[in-house]
Amino acid sequence: MIYQNRTFLCIITCIVCGTLVTSCGNPAANQDINAIQNSSAESNDNETANSEGPLVVWGQYDLTDQKSEQSRLMSERINTFEEETAIEVIYEQIAWDQLATRLAVAVQSGGDVPDVVESGSQHIPALLSAGALSQLDQLVENELWIEEMNENDTATCIYNGSRYCVSTMVRSGITYYQTADFPDGFPETNTDFLSAAERLHEEQKFMTSFYAAREYASVELTWGQWIYSNGGRLFDDEGKPAWATPQTVEVLEFGRELATRGYIPEANFTGDLVTAEVPWIENQTGSFRGGTWSVLFIDGLAEQFENGDVDIAGGISFNNNEPTIFLNSENWVVPEGAQNPQAAIMWMQNFMEPEFLASWCQASSGLPTLTPALETTSFDSAFYAEVADLINNQGKMIEQSPYYQESLDGLATAIQEIMLDPSIDIMEHIQQAQDEILNRYW
């Protein structure tokens, strides 16, 4: 059941934190790319006459930032769009952690809303529940490039058979590890993980570091994928919390053992995302949990991978269950009440031009959700080959929930308390957190 007013209030009062992602749906069709581009050009000619006024775009990138490749590419795309369509683009930079909040407020207040907005996959259900998103099926029904979108786009953007966004790329949580510390490869099971942790502890080195503070990203990056790797889940089919299970307890007992034995830094639980990277940067740990994006922020990491000093791994299996890694996607949405939805679709069409999209995703360290873009030479490297293999074989997006952030924040808080206080009963504590969310929102 969806409660729009309650969702709106939650979105307003809770700052939506930045994104760090089982896929489903129909396989992407194999269309001839020349036919797609010709059709897109014809569609541009027809739709330009139907669009009214400028196109208002909300995005996270500062177009004046000369050091940012994404900012440069966004400026390039705006210029190209204006030249090809004769439609003026009004671009407004909004911090990533405020985009969803600002959009919900604008739509619910009846004020001016933008025409097209960036949104992470985690925030689509809440925005949809708040009535902030337009249904796109009719707007894209003549766009042949839509048929070239892969299953990760379907998993993010199709709700109850209807499309509410267009996904540009998918990224994943992964583990980076020092190959010298793991000569036989990274452990694939929780029991082997503990054995390796004991060995590294004797060598005065942490097994791993990861973000595990009181915020939903810690569930996404670590606890959630371990829970899935033990056959558990976070939400039921209605989007209600469903984590108070023996599978979750077993995972948290594993995490508590890592913590109490000193196999992981305590700063994992008390610091921010950057704090979790420090032990890796200072060579105090054999591995760290980050994401495909980590190569953009940690100096030398990409080079270490290329040299073979560092490799990447996916999830670990508990009790012979399939290991999983967290997926998320970045997307374009058209708000409810947009003044120029036709131009918004033209913007998406222009943005999804294969060569440009490939450059965009490479600059963001993600994989395109458009098949012709993924098939370019941009993703022929060993890094992207390994990432693609992990995403295809282990990738899972967390179940959809209209109270995604609020629920996972509650679980993250409970887990942090469990890790820092060994006397807390795990099942009792996560059941209490689950009940609080259910009572508050359902």
N, C-alpha and C positions, 0 to 999 in steps of 0.2 A: 504494500500500500504506500502511496506517495502523498506526503503532506507538504504542499507547496509553501505555505506561509512559514511553517517551521523550518523548512530547508532554507528559505530566504533569510530568516533571522540568523540561522547558524552561519550562513555564508558571510553575512555582514559582520558578525561579531568575531568570527574566526579568520585570521589571516591565512590565506591559502599558501602553504609553503611550496618551495620550488621543487620541480620534478628532478628526479634523478635521471613493469611493463609487464592456457591452452588455446591455442588459436583455433578458430572455427570458421566455417563458411565455405563458399564455393571456390574452387581453384581459379586462378586468374586465367582468362581466355588469352589465346595467342592471336593478337591482331597485328596486321601489318603496320609498322610504325609510320610509314609514309602516308598511308591512308588516314591514320589518326591525326597526323599533323595537318594534312590537307583539310580534313573535316573540321579541325580546330580553327583553321584560318577562315573557312566559310562561316563557322559559328561566330567568330569574332566580328565579321562583316555584318551579320544579321543582328547580333546582340548589341553592337555599339549604338545602333539607332534606338534600341529599346531602353538603354540605360539612361538614367536621369541624374544630372549633377555629378559632383566629385565622388570618388570612392574613399571612404574613411576606414583606415586600417589601424588596428591596435596591435602593437607588438612589443617585444621586450628589448629590442636592440637599439642602442644609441647610434644613430647614423653618423654622428660626428667622431666616433671612436675609430681613429685610423689604425689602431693596433688589432682590432677585431675583424677577423675574416668574415664572420657572419654579418657584421654591420656593413662591410664593404659589399658583400653579395646582395644584401637587402637593398642597398642604395642602387645597385646595378639593376635589380629586378624592377624597382619602382620606375627607373628611367626607361627601361625597355617597355614596360606596360604602358606608360604614358605615350611613348612614341608609336606603339602599335595600335593603340585604341583611341587616342586623342581624349582620354579621360584623365582628369587631374586626380592625383593621389594625395590625400591628406593623411600623413602618417603621424601617429602619436605614440611615443615611447611610454610604456607603463612597466614598472618592475614586475618580473615574472610572478612573484608571490602576491601580487595585487590584481592581476588580470581578471581572475575569476570573480573576485569580490567586486571589482569595479563594474564588470559586465552585469552581474546579478542586480546590483543597485540601480544601474542605468535602466535596465528593462523593467524592473518592478516599480520604479518610481515614475515611469511614463515619460522620462526625459529623452534627450537625444541619445541615440545608440549608434555605435559604429556599424559598418557594413560587413566587415570580416575581422576575426580576432584569432590570435594564437591561443591554443589550449592544450594542456597535457591530458593524456588519456584518463588519469586519475580523477579529473574534475568534470568530465563529461556527464556522469550520472547525476551529480549534484546540480549542475547547470540545467540539465534536462528536467529534473524534478522541480526546480525553481521556475520553470516556464521560460527560460532565457534563450533557448535554441530553436531555430527554424528547422522544419523538416525539409530535406534537400532533394527528395526523390524526383519531384517534377522538375526542379531546377537543373538537375544533371542528367535527365533521361536521354538527352541527345548527345551527351559527351562520351565519345567512344573511348577516351582514355580511362574512364571509370572502370571499364572492363579489364584494364590491365593492372588494377590494384590487387595486391595479394591478400592472403588470409589475415595478416596482422591489421590491415585496414578494416577488414570485416569485423574482427574481434573488438575493435575499439569503437567503430562508428555506426554499426547496425544494431538498433534496439527494437525488439519486437517486430522485426522485419522492415523497419524504416531507417533511412540514413539521416544522421544528424551532424556529421562532420566528414572531412576528408583528411586522411592521415598522410603526412609527408615522410616520416621515418620512424623506425623502431630502434630502440637502444636496450641494453640489458645490463643487469648486474653480473659481474664476473669476479673471479679471484685471480690476483696476480701473485706469482710465487717465484722465489729464487731457485733456479734450477740446481745450484750447488747444494742447497739445503734439502732438496728432494730429488736425488739422482734417479730414483725409480718412478718419478712422476708424482703428482699430487694425490693424496689419499682419496679414495672413491667411496669409502663408507665411514660411518661415525666411529666405529671401533678402530679402524686404521688411523683415523684422524687423531684420536686420543693417544694412540701409540706413538705417532709422530710428534705429538705435542710433548709427551714425556721425554722423548729423545732430545728435542730442541731445548727443553727446560734444563736438562743436564748440561747443555752447552751454553747455558745462560742466555737463551734467546726465546722470545715469545713465539708461539705457534702462528698466531695471526692477530690482526687488529681489524676492527670494523666499527661502524657507527651504531650505537645501541642506546641512545638517550631517549628522552620523553617526547618523541615526535614520530609521526607515522612513517617517515622514511626509514627508520630503523627496522620496522616490521617488513617493509618492502625489501630492503637489501639483505637482511639476514634471517630474522625469525620466521617470516612468512614462507620463504623458500625452503627452509628446513622443515617447517610444519607440513608443507606440501610433499616434501621428500620423505615424510613419514606417513603418508596416506591421509593426512588431516586436511582441514580447510579453514578459511577465515570467515566466509559468509555463506548463508544458505541460498536457495534459489530465489528467495524474495529480497535478498540483500541484507538480511538480518545477521548480526554477529553469531557465529557458530564455532567459536574457537575453544570453548570450555570442554575439551575432550582428552582422553588418555593420550592421544597422539601428541597433542600440544604439551601436556605434562612431561612426556618422555623427552621431548626436544629441550624444554626448559631445564630439566634435570641435567641433560648433557651440557647446556650452557653454564649452569651453575657449577658443574664440575670443572669446566675450563676456568671459570673465574676463581673459585676457591683454591685451586691448585696453583694459581699464578701463571697459567698457560697463556693468558691474554691480559693486556693492560687494563687496569681499572678505569683509565681515562676513556676507554670505549663507552662507558656508561654515563660519564659526567661531562664529556666534552662535546664539541660540535663535529661536523663532518671533517674539517681540516685537522682537528686534534687526532682523529682516528688514522690519518695519513702520516702523522709525525713519526711514529715508531718505524714505519717502513722507510721513510726518507732518511732516518738516522741509523738504518741497518740494525734495528733492535728486534725485528720480527722476520720470520721466514716467508710470510705471505700477508696480504691484506685484501679485504673485500671492498671493491669499488665498482666501477662500471666501465663500459666501453668509453665513456667520456673522460675517464681518469687520465688518459694519455694527453688530454688537452691542458691539464692543470698541474701535473707532476713533472717537473723538469727532468729530462733524460729518460723517462719511462719508455717512450716509443723506441729510442735508440737501444735501450737495454733489451727490449723484446727482439729487435732486429738482430742484435749481436748474439742472441741465444742465452744471455744471462738471466732473462726473465721469460716465463711462459704464462699462459692463462689456463684456467680450469673452470668448470661449471659447478654444479651442486654436488652434495654428497648424499649417498643413499642410507636411509635408516630402515632396518628390517626388510631388506631386499625390495623396497619400493623404488620407483623410478626417481632419480634426482631431478630437481627443477632449478631454474634460474628465473629471476624476476624480469619481466618485460614491461616497458612503457613506450608509448608513441607520442609524437608531437603532431598536432592537427590544426586545421583551419575550420572555424565554425562561422555560421551566419546567424547573428542574433535575431530573436523575435523582434519585429518592429524596425528592421534595417530599411533604410530609405532606398538603397540601390542594390538589391539582391542579385540582379542580373550581372552587374559589374563585379560583384563579389565572386560569382562563379567564373567570370572571365579572368579574374585575378588568380583563382586557384588553377585554372587551365594554363595560364601563363607560367605560374610557379612550378607546375608539374612538367614543364618541358624537360625531357630526359637528361640532356647534358647539364642544364642548370641545376636540376634537382640532385644529380650525382655530385656536383661540386658542393652544393649546400650540405648534403648529408656527410660528405667527407670532412668538411670543415667542422661539423658538429659531432664527428665520430659515431655516426649512426648508419644504418642500412636503409636504403629507399624502400618505400612500400609500393612503388611503381615498377613493374617488371623491367621495362626497357631501360630505366635508369640504373637498376641493379646490374644489368647485363653490360654496362659500360666497363672500360678498362680501369676505371677509378677504384674498383673493388677486387682487383686481381692479386693483392698482396697477401702474404701469409697471415697477417693479423686479421684481415677481414674474412679470410677463408675459415679460420678457426672460430671467429665470432659467429659467422653464418651457420657453421655446423652446430655450435652450442645452442643458438637461437632455435634452429630447426628441430633439434632433438630434445632440448630440455626447457625451452622457453614457455613461460606461462604468465598470462596477465591475471592479476588478482580479480576475484569475482566482482561483478558490478554491485554497487550499493549507493543509494541516494545520500547516505551518511558515511561515506567512505573515510574521509579525513577524520571526522569526529570519532568514529569507531576505532580506527587504528591508532589515533592519539591516545585513547583510553587504554587500549591493549599495550601500547609502548610504555605508558606510565606504569602500568601494573608489572610489566616484565622488568623494567629498571628497578623497581622496588624489590622484586623477588631476587634479582641478582645481587643487590647491595645488602640484603638482609637474609641470610641463610635460614633464619628461624621461621620465615613466612611459609605457610602451607600453599603449595603451588596451585593445586586445583581450586581450593577455596578462594584464592586471590583472583584467579582469572575468571572464575564463575561470578564473583562479585562485580568485576569490571564489565563482564558481558551483560549481567542483569541491569547495571546502571545505564548502559547504553540503550537496552531494550525499553526500560521504563521511561527514559527521557524522550526517545524519538518514535517509539511504536506504541 
